[in-house]
């Protein structure tokens, strides 16, 4: 693979890991307001 291919693959793996974490953190949430009502449940997403 070219270095560019490896970089793309690494980035895609990071995205997948982020999605899995979001799914884990939001487990049990049933409504958008579950995130907004309780300050303890507010999640910050880093860009």
C-alpha positions as CSV (number, residue, x, y, z in Angstrom):
1,X,0.0,0.0,0.0
2,X,1.0,3.6,-0.6
3,X,1.5,5.9,2.4
4,X,-1.6,7.8,1.4
5,X,-3.6,4.5,1.4
6,X,-2.3,3.8,5.0
7,X,-3.2,7.3,6.1
8,X,-6.8,6.9,4.7
9,X,-7.1,3.5,6.4
10,X,-5.9,4.9,9.7
11,X,-8.3,7.8,9.5
12,X,-11.2,5.5,8.8
13,X,-10.3,3.3,11.8
14,X,-10.3,6.4,14.0
15,X,-13.7,7.3,12.7
16,X,-15.0,3.8,13.4
17,X,-13.6,3.9,16.9
18,X,-15.3,7.3,17.5
19,X,-18.6,6.0,16.3
20,X,-18.3,3.0,18.6
21,X,-17.6,5.3,21.6
22,X,-20.5,7.5,20.8
23,X,-22.8,4.5,20.6
24,X,-21.4,3.3,24.0
25,X,-21.8,6.7,25.6
26,X,-25.3,7.2,24.3
27,X,-26.5,3.7,25.3
28,X,-29.8,4.1,27.1
29,X,-30.6,7.5,25.6
30,X,-34.0,7.5,23.9
31,X,-34.6,11.1,23.1
32,X,-32.5,14.2,22.1
33,X,-33.6,15.8,25.3
34,X,-31.8,13.1,27.3
35,X,-28.6,14.9,26.3
36,X,-29.8,18.4,26.8
37,X,-31.7,18.2,30.1
38,X,-28.9,16.8,32.3
39,X,-25.6,18.6,32.4
40,X,-24.0,15.4,33.5
41,X,-24.9,13.8,30.2
42,X,-23.7,16.5,27.9
43,X,-21.1,15.1,25.5
44,X,-18.4,17.2,23.8
45,X,-17.3,16.1,20.4
46,X,-13.8,17.1,19.4
47,X,-13.2,17.9,15.7
